[in-house]
Amino acid sequence: MTSRRFIDRRMAQESQEKRYRIGVDIGGTFTDFVVHDRTDGSVEGFKILTTPDAPSRAIFEGLNRLRERSGCLPEEVQVLVHATTLATNTIIEGTGARTALVTSEGFRDILEIRRENRYDDRDLTPLFPAPLVPRRLRHEVRERCLADGAVHVPLDEVGARLKLAELGEMNVETIAISLLHSPVNAAHEKRLAEIAGEVVPHIPVSLSNEVQPEKREYERTSTTVANAYVQPQVRSYLDELSANLADQGHEMPVYIMQSNGGFATPAETRLFPVRMIESGPAAGAIAAASFGRNAGEDALISFDMGGTTAKIAVIRHGEPRIVTELEVARVHRFKPGSGYPILCPSVELSEIGAGGGSIASIDAVGRLKVGPRSAGASPGPACYGLGGTEPTVTDADLILGYLDAEGFAGGQMKLDRSGAERVIMEKIGEPSGLDLVRAAWGIHDVINQNMATAGRLHILACGEDPRRYTMVAFGGAGPVHAHRVAEALGIPRVMYPSGAGVASAHGLLVAPMARDLVRAYHAALDDIDWDWLSGLVREMKMEASEAMLAETGGALSYAAVAEVRFVGQGYELCIPVPDGGNAEERHDRLKADFLDTYEATFGRRIEGVPIEMMNLRLFARGPRNDIHSVPVASGTDDMLKGRRPVYFDGAGDFIETAIYDRERLRAGAVIAGPALVEGTDTTIVVPPEAEGSIVDDG
């Protein structure tokens, strides 16, 4: 992914054709850009430092750089697709809006009661993140709908007005409304929203029946609160981005990546910002699946290591799995249940605080710990020379020879080796009695083991054997660490796509437009009204198409699934809704598919237990936009750019190592370790015992 593949830039000045598609992924440390030229198929990618104080500033710095180096004019840009960690960071850092919760009488403390279970049975005092809404801002209203939607207690509108007025006097900035059983009868929630519009018209309101209208009042409330909590900040960001783009002459449509692996309009994101929480990680998994399809691989482990976090996803049959719930801000990174549950379709992945900026330290008992704290982009690792005073993974990788102090990021940044040496010795080496190299290797090795542990837990939880998979490694730090992580997991082969360092931004251009809908529908399997269910599916398709047709041109695909479980279970499996046939045939197919899926998932088959349906989901997708890399030439041109000493623990010392230029790689070439392959966006480490080959697309 380099500017050398942009062919004849003069064409851009002679034609007003909308030729460029741009993907921008704002991460915790770097902001990644990928530009696809539709006229010649070429792709370019590059990185700039993220600007945490004003995230959109990095976008404009990147657009200006793109114009300078490639001649890309604003009027030539067809579309910009964007991912950002803004919503996630707002929740993790606790910097969201002053949020209030209005809920049914008796449910004020639902955010603290949670599910009354412990995520670790051996921990008698489990810790949970503090509720996003403090108790004084959680108010009850008198009302009650039953599980079938019947009104048991009418809404007390007079009391509701008083409660909302009181919240207005408490200077709340946003309100979440989540009432019991609103997915089957939303009348009370909608009336509360109308009253709020009269009493506190300046305060935005999030309704649970709009954010995620499905059963489970705790998770639905948690999701609605999270939506309200991040909404003012996301809206402000999107408004600022839109205004600044217009000021600079950019009139292209902008889309925002969602957690479900597709993108949505800014208007929809303003309403439901909680759906963008995992936008960047989802884009990475979508990119990995696309790279796999291009290479003829459909069983992949996606490994994305950036500056702040590492993400691991399992890709089966060429697509990442979509789950219906995710978790944010875990107290314990390896313990599901220790964070905030968010109900929204999301690419299934494991994410931990492990990146190039992860900070290393010695704890009270003398153990080396790495992460989850990160130096981020400001001040960044000590070797960036921007004021960082803590040793990081990037500092260690520089000391070990994996990074080039003079050629980092294609020569755009010079790394300060002496600064890295100083902080590693002060904070790690001297307290632990290790020399510089062993201290640096310890940091490198610990972060690898942390990521391998997270990956192992996730892959096993998915019921998969990593030995049957190929790893796709990307992200700025991913290719540096991928081989050792794959080795620890037993993964036999690693794929490094062209432009690996900016692959998540590549995924933004591959992703389709997406919209996911859910409707609560609780019925015993034998009592399902199939005609009514078919009508509900048609209604949901109509809603999705009305929202998407103008953006996609009509090429939509749909998948309707039923959430099914045995009566008495707490969670469901997603089963495709049978299409065609009479009611009896559809009943039998749904039952058989559920029993088969249950056996495949849990390893045993259960017969004779009643089955019920809980929710109906519709997944709507626009066309996919796979980008096929321009083939690289074959031949014998010199790919070697030099040699330098690089540390490999198996040898116990530095080894004189061949350094190859990623841009000069030739199809069919074989690279024997030890070797480094340096690009402008990342470096691939090939250990002494490994060997790599170059395929046609580089």
C-alpha positions as CSV (number, residue, x, y, z in Angstrom):
1,M,0.0,0.0,0.0
2,T,2.2,2.8,-1.1
3,S,2.2,5.9,-3.3
4,R,4.3,4.1,-5.9
5,R,1.1,2.3,-6.9
6,F,-0.8,5.5,-7.6
7,I,-0.6,5.7,-11.4
8,D,-0.4,9.0,-13.3
9,R,-1.5,11.6,-10.7
10,R,-2.2,14.1,-13.5
11,M,-5.4,12.2,-14.2
12,A,-6.8,13.6,-11.0
13,Q,-6.3,17.2,-12.1
14,E,-7.8,16.6,-15.5
15,S,-11.0,14.9,-14.4
16,Q,-13.7,15.6,-11.9
17,E,-14.7,12.0,-11.6
18,K,-15.4,10.8,-8.1
19,R,-12.5,8.4,-8.1
20,Y,-11.3,8.1,-4.5
21,R,-12.8,6.2,-1.6
22,I,-11.2,7.0,1.8
23,G,-11.3,4.9,5.0
24,V,-10.2,6.6,8.3
25,D,-9.7,4.7,11.5
26,I,-8.9,6.8,14.6
27,G,-7.2,4.6,17.2
28,G,-5.8,5.4,20.6
29,T,-2.3,6.0,19.2
30,F,-2.4,6.4,15.5
31,T,-5.0,7.4,12.9
32,D,-4.9,5.2,9.8
33,F,-5.8,6.2,6.3
34,V,-6.5,4.0,3.3
35,V,-7.4,5.5,-0.1
36,H,-8.8,3.4,-3.0
37,D,-8.5,4.8,-6.5
38,R,-11.4,3.4,-8.5
39,T,-9.8,4.3,-11.8
40,D,-6.8,2.1,-11.6
41,G,-7.6,-0.1,-8.5
42,S,-4.6,1.1,-6.6
43,V,-4.6,1.4,-2.8
44,E,-2.5,3.7,-0.6
45,G,-2.2,3.7,3.2
46,F,-0.4,5.7,5.8
47,K,-0.5,6.6,9.5
48,I,-0.4,9.8,11.5
49,L,-0.4,10.3,15.2
50,T,-3.9,10.6,16.8
51,T,-4.8,14.0,18.3
52,P,-6.6,13.1,21.5
53,D,-7.5,16.7,22.4
54,A,-9.3,17.1,19.1
55,P,-9.8,13.8,17.3
56,S,-11.1,15.2,14.0
57,R,-7.9,17.3,13.6
58,A,-6.0,14.1,12.7
59,I,-8.5,13.5,9.9
60,F,-7.8,16.9,8.3
61,E,-4.1,16.5,8.8
62,G,-4.3,13.2,6.9
63,L,-6.5,14.6,4.1
64,N,-4.1,17.5,3.6
65,R,-1.2,15.0,3.5
66,L,-3.1,12.9,1.0
67,R,-3.7,15.9,-1.2
68,E,0.0,16.9,-1.1
69,R,1.4,13.4,-1.8
70,S,-1.3,12.1,-4.2
71,G,-3.1,15.0,-5.7
72,C,-6.4,13.9,-4.2
73,L,-8.8,16.9,-4.6
74,P,-11.9,17.3,-2.3
75,E,-14.2,17.2,-5.3
76,E,-12.8,13.8,-6.4
77,V,-13.6,11.9,-3.2
78,Q,-16.6,9.6,-3.6
79,V,-17.1,8.6,0.0
80,L,-15.4,8.7,3.4
81,V,-16.0,5.8,5.9
82,H,-14.9,6.4,9.4
83,A,-14.2,4.4,12.6
84,T,-13.3,5.9,16.0
85,T,-12.8,4.9,19.6
86,L,-14.6,7.9,20.8
87,A,-17.7,6.1,22.2
88,T,-15.6,3.3,23.8
89,N,-13.1,5.7,25.4
90,T,-15.9,7.9,26.7
91,I,-17.3,4.9,28.7
92,I,-13.9,3.5,29.8
93,E,-12.6,6.9,30.9
94,G,-15.9,8.0,32.5
95,T,-16.0,11.3,30.5
96,G,-19.6,11.0,29.2
97,A,-22.5,13.3,29.8
98,R,-24.3,13.9,33.1
99,T,-26.9,11.2,32.5
100,A,-30.3,10.5,34.2
101,L,-32.3,7.3,34.2
102,V,-36.1,7.1,34.4
103,T,-37.4,3.6,35.0
104,S,-40.3,1.7,36.4
105,E,-41.2,1.9,40.1
106,G,-39.1,-0.6,42.0
107,F,-36.3,-0.8,39.4
108,R,-34.2,2.2,40.4
109,D,-31.2,0.1,41.5
110,I,-31.2,-2.3,38.5
111,L,-27.8,-1.0,37.3
112,E,-26.3,-2.1,40.6
113,I,-28.3,-5.2,41.2
114,R,-27.2,-6.4,37.7
115,R,-27.8,-10.2,37.5
116,E,-26.8,-10.9,41.1
117,N,-24.2,-13.4,39.9
118,R,-20.5,-13.4,40.2
119,Y,-18.2,-13.6,37.2
120,D,-15.8,-15.6,39.3
121,D,-17.3,-18.1,41.7
122,R,-14.1,-18.1,43.8
123,D,-14.2,-14.3,44.3
124,L,-16.5,-13.5,47.2
125,T,-16.2,-9.7,46.7
126,P,-16.3,-9.2,42.9
127,L,-15.7,-5.7,41.6
128,F,-17.9,-4.1,38.9
129,P,-17.6,-0.8,37.1
130,A,-19.5,2.0,38.8
131,P,-23.0,2.6,37.2
132,L,-22.8,5.3,34.5
133,V,-25.8,7.0,36.3
134,P,-25.3,7.7,40.1
135,R,-28.3,6.8,42.3
136,R,-29.4,10.4,42.9
137,L,-30.0,10.7,39.1
138,R,-32.1,7.5,38.8
139,H,-35.8,8.2,39.2
140,E,-38.8,5.9,39.2
141,V,-42.2,6.5,37.7
142,R,-45.4,4.8,38.7
143,E,-46.5,2.5,35.8
144,R,-46.4,-1.2,35.0
145,C,-46.9,-3.3,31.9
146,L,-47.0,-7.1,32.1
147,A,-44.9,-9.5,30.1
148,D,-47.6,-9.9,27.5
149,G,-47.9,-6.1,27.1
150,A,-51.1,-5.6,29.1
151,V,-51.2,-2.4,31.1
152,H,-51.4,-3.3,34.8
153,V,-50.8,0.2,36.2
154,P,-51.3,3.2,34.0
155,L,-48.5,5.8,33.7
156,D,-48.7,8.4,36.4
157,E,-48.2,11.4,34.1
158,V,-48.4,14.0,36.9
159,G,-45.7,12.3,38.8
160,A,-43.7,11.8,35.7
161,R,-43.8,15.6,35.0
162,L,-42.5,16.3,38.5
163,K,-39.7,13.8,38.2
164,L,-38.6,15.1,34.8
165,A,-38.7,18.7,36.0
166,E,-36.6,17.8,39.0
167,L,-34.0,16.2,36.7
168,G,-33.9,19.4,34.7
169,E,-33.1,21.3,37.8
170,M,-30.3,18.9,38.5
171,N,-28.5,20.0,35.3
172,V,-28.6,16.6,33.6
173,E,-27.4,16.6,30.0
174,T,-29.2,13.5,28.7
175,I,-31.9,11.1,29.8
176,A,-32.3,7.4,29.4
177,I,-35.8,5.9,29.7
178,S,-36.1,2.2,30.2
179,L,-39.4,0.7,31.5
180,L,-40.3,-2.9,32.3
181,H,-41.6,-4.9,29.3
182,S,-41.4,-1.9,26.9
183,P,-40.3,-4.2,24.0
184,V,-43.8,-5.6,23.9
185,N,-45.7,-2.4,24.8
186,A,-43.8,0.9,24.3
187,A,-46.7,3.2,24.9
188,H,-45.5,4.4,28.3
189,E,-42.0,5.0,27.1
190,K,-43.2,7.0,24.1
191,R,-45.5,9.1,26.3
192,L,-42.7,9.8,28.7
193,A,-40.6,11.0,25.8
194,E,-43.5,13.3,24.8
195,I,-43.7,14.7,28.4
196,A,-39.9,15.2,28.5
197,G,-40.2,17.2,25.2
198,E,-42.6,19.5,27.0
199,V,-40.9,19.7,30.4
200,V,-37.2,19.6,29.5
201,P,-37.1,20.1,25.7
202,H,-33.4,20.9,25.6
203,I,-32.4,17.5,27.0
204,P,-32.0,14.6,24.5
205,V,-33.8,11.4,25.4
206,S,-32.9,7.8,24.6
207,L,-35.7,5.2,24.7
208,S,-35.0,1.6,25.3
209,N,-37.7,0.5,22.8
210,E,-35.8,2.4,20.1
211,V,-32.2,1.7,21.2
212,Q,-32.7,-2.1,21.5
213,P,-36.3,-3.4,21.9
214,E,-35.6,-6.8,23.2
215,K,-36.2,-8.7,26.4
216,R,-33.9,-8.7,29.5
217,E,-34.5,-5.5,31.3
218,Y,-31.1,-5.2,32.9
219,E,-29.1,-5.5,29.7
220,R,-31.6,-3.3,27.8
221,T,-31.3,-0.6,30.5
222,S,-27.5,-0.8,30.5
223,T,-27.5,-0.4,26.8
224,T,-29.9,2.6,26.8
225,V,-27.9,4.3,29.6
226,A,-24.7,3.8,27.6
227,N,-26.3,5.2,24.5
228,A,-27.5,8.3,26.4
229,Y,-24.1,8.6,28.2
230,V,-22.1,8.9,25.0
231,Q,-24.7,10.6,22.8
232,P,-23.9,14.3,23.5
233,Q,-20.1,13.8,22.9
234,V,-20.6,11.8,19.7
235,R,-23.2,14.3,18.4
236,S,-20.8,17.2,19.0
237,Y,-18.0,15.3,17.3
238,L,-20.0,14.5,14.2
239,D,-21.3,18.1,14.0
240,E,-17.8,19.4,14.2
241,L,-16.5,16.9,11.6
242,S,-19.3,17.8,9.2
243,A,-18.8,21.5,9.5
244,N,-15.0,21.3,9.1
245,L,-15.3,19.0,6.1
246,A,-17.7,21.5,4.5
247,D,-15.3,24.4,5.3
248,Q,-12.5,22.7,3.5
249,G,-14.6,21.9,0.4
250,H,-15.4,18.3,1.1
251,E,-18.9,17.4,0.0
252,M,-18.6,13.6,-0.1
253,P,-21.0,11.5,2.0
254,V,-19.5,10.3,5.3
255,Y,-20.5,7.0,6.9
256,I,-19.7,5.7,10.4
257,M,-18.6,2.1,11.0
258,Q,-20.7,0.1,13.5
259,S,-19.9,-2.8,15.8
260,N,-21.9,-5.2,13.5
261,G,-19.3,-5.0,10.7
262,G,-21.2,-2.6,8.5
263,F,-21.5,1.2,8.3
264,A,-24.4,3.6,8.9
265,T,-25.2,7.2,8.2
266,P,-24.2,10.0,10.6
267,A,-27.9,10.7,11.2
268,E,-28.5,7.1,12.5
269,T,-25.2,7.2,14.5
270,R,-26.4,10.5,16.2
271,L,-29.5,8.6,17.4
272,F,-27.7,5.3,18.4
273,P,-24.0,6.0,19.1
274,V,-23.8,2.9,21.3
275,R,-23.8,0.9,18.1
276,M,-20.4,2.3,17.1
277,I,-18.6,1.1,20.3
278,E,-16.5,-1.5,18.5
279,S,-16.3,0.2,15.1
280,G,-12.5,0.0,14.7
281,P,-12.1,-3.6,15.9
282,A,-15.1,-4.7,13.7
283,A,-13.4,-3.1,10.7
284,G,-10.3,-5.0,11.3
285,A,-12.1,-8.4,11.4
286,I,-13.9,-7.4,8.2
287,A,-10.6,-6.6,6.6
288,A,-9.1,-10.0,7.7
289,A,-12.1,-11.8,6.2
290,S,-11.6,-9.9,2.9
291,F,-7.9,-10.7,2.8
292,G,-8.7,-14.3,3.4
293,R,-11.3,-14.4,0.6
294,N,-8.7,-12.9,-1.8
295,A,-6.2,-15.6,-0.8
296,G,-8.7,-18.5,-0.9
297,E,-8.7,-18.9,2.9
298,D,-11.9,-19.1,4.9
299,A,-10.7,-20.4,8.3
300,L,-8.8,-17.5,10.0
301,I,-7.7,-16.1,13.3
302,S,-7.7,-12.3,13.0
303,F,-4.9,-10.7,15.1
304,D,-5.0,-6.9,15.2
305,M,-2.4,-5.2,17.5
306,G,-2.3,-1.5,17.4
307,G,-0.9,1.1,19.8
308,T,-3.4,0.7,22.6
309,T,-5.2,-2.6,22.3
310,A,-5.0,-6.1,20.6
311,K,-8.1,-7.7,19.1
312,I,-8.5,-11.4,18.2
313,A,-11.5,-12.8,16.2
314,V,-12.3,-16.2,14.8
315,I,-13.5,-16.2,11.1
316,R,-15.3,-19.2,9.9
317,H,-16.5,-19.8,6.3
318,G,-15.0,-16.5,5.3
319,E,-17.1,-14.3,7.7
320,P,-16.6,-13.2,11.3
321,R,-19.3,-14.4,13.6
322,I,-21.9,-11.8,14.8
323,V,-23.1,-12.0,18.4
324,T,-25.9,-10.0,19.9
325,E,-24.2,-8.7,23.1
326,L,-20.8,-7.2,23.9
327,E,-19.2,-5.9,27.0
328,V,-17.3,-2.7,27.7
329,A,-14.9,-1.5,30.4
330,R,-14.3,-4.8,32.1
331,V,-12.8,-4.6,35.6
332,H,-10.9,-7.9,34.8
333,R,-9.9,-8.1,31.1
334,F,-10.1,-11.9,31.0
335,K,-13.4,-12.3,32.9
336,P,-16.6,-11.9,31.0
337,G,-19.3,-10.3,33.2
338,S,-17.1,-7.8,34.8
339,G,-18.0,-4.9,32.5
340,Y,-21.1,-3.1,31.2
341,P,-23.3,-5.3,29.0
342,I,-24.3,-3.7,25.7
343,L,-27.1,-5.3,23.6
344,C,-26.3,-4.7,20.0
345,P,-25.1,-7.0,17.2
346,S,-21.3,-7.0,17.1
347,V,-18.5,-8.9,15.5
348,E,-17.4,-11.5,18.0
349,L,-13.9,-10.8,19.3
350,S,-11.7,-10.6,22.3
351,E,-10.0,-7.2,23.1
352,I,-7.4,-6.6,25.7
353,G,-5.2,-3.6,26.7
354,A,-2.1,-4.8,24.8
355,G,-0.5,-2.6,22.2
356,G,2.7,-0.8,21.2
357,G,2.0,1.9,23.8
358,S,1.2,-0.5,26.7
359,I,3.2,0.5,29.8
360,A,5.5,-1.9,31.6
361,S,6.0,-1.8,35.4
362,I,7.3,-3.8,38.3
363,D,4.5,-4.5,40.8
364,A,4.7,-4.6,44.6
365,V,6.0,-8.2,44.7
366,G,8.6,-7.7,41.9
367,R,6.6,-9.1,39.0
368,L,6.9,-7.6,35.5
369,K,3.5,-6.4,34.3
370,V,2.7,-4.9,30.9
371,G,-0.6,-3.1,30.2
372,P,-3.5,-2.4,30.2
373,R,-2.4,1.2,30.8
374,S,-1.2,2.8,27.6
375,A,0.9,5.8,26.8
376,G,-1.4,6.5,23.8
377,A,-0.4,9.1,21.3
378,S,0.2,11.8,24.0
379,P,2.8,11.5,25.5
380,G,3.3,8.2,23.7
381,P,6.3,5.8,24.2
382,A,9.5,7.4,25.5
383,C,11.2,6.8,22.2
384,Y,8.8,9.1,20.4
385,G,10.5,12.0,22.2
386,L,7.1,13.7,23.0
387,G,7.5,13.6,26.8
388,G,6.8,9.9,27.6
389,T,8.4,8.8,30.8
390,E,7.2,5.2,31.1
391,P,8.7,2.1,29.3
392,T,6.4,0.7,26.7
393,V,6.3,-2.2,24.3
394,T,7.4,0.0,21.4
395,D,10.5,1.1,23.5
396,A,11.3,-2.6,24.1
397,D,10.9,-3.5,20.4
398,L,13.3,-0.7,19.5
399,I,16.0,-1.9,21.9
400,L,15.6,-5.5,20.5
401,G,16.2,-4.2,17.0
402,Y,12.8,-5.0,15.6
403,L,12.2,-1.3,14.8
404,D,14.4,1.1,12.9
405,A,15.1,4.3,14.8
406,E,15.7,6.2,11.5
407,G,13.1,4.6,9.3
408,F,10.1,4.3,11.6
409,A,6.8,4.9,9.9
410,G,8.5,5.2,6.5
411,G,11.0,7.7,7.9
412,Q,8.3,10.2,9.1
413,M,9.3,9.7,12.7
414,K,12.7,9.4,14.2
415,L,12.8,7.3,17.4
416,D,14.9,8.2,20.4
417,R,16.8,5.0,21.4
418,S,18.5,6.7,24.3
419,G,15.2,7.7,25.7
420,A,13.9,4.1,25.5
421,E,17.1,2.8,27.1
422,R,16.8,5.3,30.0
423,V,13.1,4.5,31.0
424,I,13.5,0.7,30.6
425,M,16.5,0.7,32.9
426,E,15.1,3.1,35.4
427,K,11.6,1.5,35.7
428,I,12.4,-2.2,34.8
429,G,16.0,-3.1,34.7
430,E,17.4,-1.6,37.9
431,P,14.4,-2.6,40.1
432,S,14.5,-6.2,38.8
433,G,18.3,-6.6,38.5
434,L,18.1,-7.2,34.7
435,D,20.3,-5.7,32.1
436,L,18.8,-3.6,29.3
437,V,18.3,-6.4,26.7
438,R,16.8,-8.9,29.2
439,A,14.5,-6.2,30.5
440,A,13.4,-5.3,27.0
441,W,12.9,-9.0,26.1
442,G,10.8,-9.4,29.3
443,I,8.5,-6.7,28.2
444,H,8.2,-8.1,24.7
445,D,7.6,-11.7,26.0
446,V,5.1,-10.7,28.6
447,I,2.9,-8.8,26.2
448,N,3.1,-11.8,23.8
449,Q,1.9,-14.2,26.5
450,N,-0.9,-11.8,27.6
451,M,-2.2,-11.8,24.0
452,A,-1.8,-15.5,23.6
453,T,-3.7,-16.1,26.8
454,A,-6.6,-13.9,25.7
455,G,-6.5,-15.5,22.3
456,R,-6.6,-19.0,23.7
457,L,-9.5,-18.3,25.9
458,H,-11.5,-16.7,23.1
459,I,-10.8,-19.4,20.5
460,L,-11.6,-22.2,23.0
461,A,-14.8,-20.3,24.0
462,C,-15.8,-20.4,20.3
463,G,-15.3,-24.2,20.3
464,E,-12.4,-24.0,17.8
465,D,-9.0,-25.7,17.4
466,P,-6.4,-23.0,16.5
467,R,-4.2,-25.6,14.8
468,R,-6.8,-25.7,12.0
469,Y,-6.6,-22.0,11.3
470,T,-4.3,-19.4,9.6
471,M,-3.6,-16.2,11.4
472,V,-4.0,-12.9,9.6
473,A,-1.8,-10.4,11.4
474,F,-2.2,-6.6,11.0
475,G,-2.2,-3.4,12.9
476,G,0.9,-1.2,13.5
477,A,2.4,-3.6,16.1
478,G,0.7,-6.9,15.0
479,P,3.3,-8.2,12.5
480,V,6.1,-7.5,15.0
481,H,4.5,-9.9,17.6
482,A,2.4,-12.2,15.4
483,H,4.8,-15.1,15.0
484,R,5.4,-15.6,18.7
485,V,1.7,-15.3,19.5
486,A,0.8,-17.8,16.8
487,E,3.5,-20.1,18.0
488,A,2.1,-20.0,21.6
489,L,-1.4,-20.8,20.2
490,G,-0.3,-23.6,17.9
491,I,-1.3,-21.8,14.8
492,P,0.8,-23.1,11.9
493,R,0.8,-20.3,9.5
494,V,0.6,-16.5,9.5
495,M,-0.6,-14.2,6.7
496,Y,0.7,-10.6,6.5
497,P,-1.5,-8.7,4.0
498,S,-0.3,-5.8,2.0
499,G,-0.8,-2.7,4.0
500,A,-1.1,-4.7,7.2
501,G,-0.4,-1.6,9.4
502,V,-3.5,0.2,8.3
503,A,-5.7,-2.9,7.6
504,S,-8.6,-1.7,9.8
505,A,-9.0,1.4,7.6
506,H,-8.9,-1.0,4.6
507,G,-11.8,-2.9,6.3
508,L,-13.9,0.3,6.3
509,L,-13.8,0.4,2.5
510,V,-14.7,-3.3,2.3
511,A,-17.6,-3.2,4.7
512,P,-21.2,-3.1,3.5
513,M,-23.9,-0.7,4.7
514,A,-25.8,-2.6,7.5
515,R,-28.9,-2.3,9.6
516,D,-30.0,-4.8,12.2
517,L,-33.5,-4.9,13.7
518,V,-34.9,-6.8,16.6
519,R,-38.5,-7.4,17.8
520,A,-39.5,-9.1,21.0
521,Y,-41.6,-12.2,20.2
522,H,-42.1,-14.7,23.1
523,A,-43.9,-17.9,22.2
524,A,-43.7,-21.6,22.8
525,L,-42.4,-23.3,19.6
526,D,-45.8,-25.1,19.3
527,D,-47.7,-21.8,19.6
528,I,-45.8,-19.7,17.0
529,D,-48.2,-18.0,14.6
530,W,-46.2,-18.5,11.4
531,D,-48.4,-16.2,9.3
532,W,-48.0,-13.4,11.8
533,L,-44.3,-14.0,12.1
534,S,-43.9,-13.8,8.3
535,G,-45.8,-10.5,8.3
536,L,-43.4,-9.2,11.0
537,V,-40.4,-10.2,8.9
538,R,-41.9,-8.4,5.9
539,E,-42.5,-5.3,8.1
540,M,-38.9,-5.4,9.3
541,K,-37.5,-5.7,5.8
542,M,-39.6,-2.7,4.8
543,E,-38.2,-0.7,7.6
544,A,-34.6,-1.6,6.7
545,S,-35.1,-1.0,3.0
546,E,-36.6,2.4,3.6
547,A,-33.5,3.4,5.6
548,M,-31.0,1.9,3.2
549,L,-32.2,1.9,-0.4
550,A,-31.2,5.5,-1.1
551,E,-27.7,4.7,0.0
552,T,-27.2,1.3,-1.6
553,G,-29.2,1.6,-4.8
554,G,-31.4,-1.3,-3.9
555,A,-29.0,-4.2,-3.7
556,L,-29.9,-5.5,-0.2
557,S,-29.7,-9.0,1.3
558,Y,-31.7,-10.1,4.4
559,A,-31.3,-12.8,7.0
560,A,-34.1,-13.4,9.5
561,V,-33.2,-15.4,12.6
562,A,-35.2,-16.5,15.6
563,E,-33.6,-16.5,19.1
564,V,-34.6,-19.9,20.5
565,R,-33.9,-21.8,23.7
566,F,-35.1,-24.6,25.9
567,V,-37.7,-23.4,28.4
568,G,-35.9,-22.5,31.6
569,Q,-32.6,-21.5,30.0
570,G,-31.2,-18.0,30.3
571,Y,-29.8,-17.5,26.9
572,E,-30.7,-18.3,23.3
573,L,-29.2,-19.6,20.0
574,C,-29.8,-17.8,16.8
575,I,-31.6,-20.0,14.2
576,P,-32.5,-19.0,10.7
577,V,-36.3,-18.5,10.3
578,P,-37.6,-21.2,8.0
579,D,-38.9,-19.7,4.7
580,G,-41.6,-21.5,2.7
581,G,-43.7,-24.5,3.4
582,N,-46.8,-24.8,5.7
583,A,-46.8,-24.1,9.4
584,E,-46.1,-27.7,10.4
585,E,-43.1,-27.9,8.0
586,R,-41.6,-24.6,9.3
587,H,-42.2,-25.7,12.9
588,D,-40.3,-29.0,12.3
589,R,-37.4,-27.3,10.5
590,L,-37.0,-24.7,13.2
591,K,-37.0,-27.4,15.9
592,A,-34.5,-29.7,14.0
593,D,-32.2,-26.8,13.2
594,F,-32.2,-25.7,16.9
595,L,-31.5,-29.2,18.2
596,D,-28.6,-29.6,15.6
597,T,-27.2,-26.2,16.5
598,Y,-27.5,-26.9,20.2
599,E,-25.6,-30.2,19.8
600,A,-22.9,-28.6,17.7
601,T,-22.5,-25.8,20.3
602,F,-22.7,-27.6,23.6
603,G,-21.7,-31.2,22.6
604,R,-24.9,-33.0,23.6
605,R,-28.4,-33.4,22.3
606,I,-31.5,-32.9,24.4
607,E,-34.8,-34.3,23.5
608,G,-38.3,-34.0,25.1
609,V,-37.7,-30.5,26.6
610,P,-40.1,-27.7,25.6
611,I,-38.6,-25.1,23.3
612,E,-39.5,-21.4,23.0
613,M,-38.7,-18.4,20.9
614,M,-37.7,-15.1,22.5
615,N,-36.8,-12.5,19.8
616,L,-36.9,-12.1,16.1
617,R,-33.9,-10.5,14.4
618,L,-33.3,-9.2,10.9
619,F,-29.9,-8.6,9.5
620,A,-29.9,-6.3,6.4
621,R,-26.8,-5.8,4.3
622,G,-25.8,-3.8,1.3
623,P,-23.3,-5.0,-1.3
624,R,-19.8,-5.9,-0.1
625,N,-16.9,-4.0,-1.6
626,D,-14.0,-6.4,-1.7
627,I,-10.8,-4.7,-2.9
628,H,-8.4,-6.8,-4.9
629,S,-4.7,-5.7,-4.5
630,V,-2.8,-4.8,-7.6
631,P,-0.5,-7.8,-8.3
632,V,3.1,-7.2,-7.6
633,A,5.7,-8.1,-10.2
634,S,7.8,-11.2,-10.2
635,G,11.5,-11.2,-10.9
636,T,14.8,-11.1,-9.2
637,D,15.1,-7.4,-8.3
638,D,17.1,-6.9,-5.1
639,M,14.6,-6.8,-2.2
640,L,17.4,-6.5,0.5
641,K,17.8,-3.0,1.9
642,G,20.4,-3.8,4.5
643,R,21.3,-5.8,7.7
644,R,21.4,-5.0,11.4
645,P,21.7,-7.0,14.7
646,V,18.3,-8.2,16.0
647,Y,17.6,-10.0,19.2
648,F,16.0,-13.5,19.2
649,D,15.6,-15.3,22.5
650,G,16.0,-18.7,21.0
651,A,19.6,-17.7,20.1
652,G,20.0,-15.9,23.4
653,D,21.7,-13.0,21.6
654,F,21.6,-10.5,18.7
655,I,21.9,-12.1,15.3
656,E,22.9,-10.2,12.1
657,T,19.6,-10.1,10.3
658,A,18.6,-9.4,6.7
659,I,16.3,-6.4,6.3
660,Y,13.9,-6.4,3.3
661,D,11.9,-3.6,1.8
662,R,8.2,-4.4,1.7
663,E,7.8,-2.2,-1.4
664,R,10.4,-4.2,-3.3
665,L,9.1,-7.7,-2.6
666,R,8.5,-9.8,-5.7
667,A,5.9,-12.5,-6.2
668,G,7.3,-16.0,-5.7
669,A,10.2,-14.8,-3.6
670,V,11.1,-16.8,-0.4
671,I,12.4,-15.1,2.7
672,A,14.3,-17.3,5.2
673,G,14.6,-16.2,8.8
674,P,16.0,-14.5,10.6
675,A,14.7,-11.5,8.7
676,L,12.7,-8.3,9.0
677,V,10.4,-7.0,6.3
678,E,10.0,-3.2,6.8
679,G,7.1,-1.2,5.3
680,T,5.9,2.3,5.9
681,D,3.1,1.1,8.2
682,T,4.6,-1.9,10.1
683,T,7.5,-4.4,10.3
684,I,7.2,-8.1,9.9
685,V,9.5,-10.2,12.1
686,V,10.5,-13.6,10.7
687,P,12.4,-15.6,13.4
688,P,15.3,-17.8,12.6
689,E,13.2,-21.0,12.5
690,A,10.6,-19.6,10.1
691,E,10.3,-19.0,6.3
692,G,8.0,-16.7,4.4
693,S,6.9,-16.6,0.8
694,I,5.5,-13.7,-1.3
695,V,2.1,-14.3,-3.1
696,D,0.9,-12.5,-6.1
697,D,-0.7,-9.6,-4.4
698,G,2.4,-8.9,-2.2
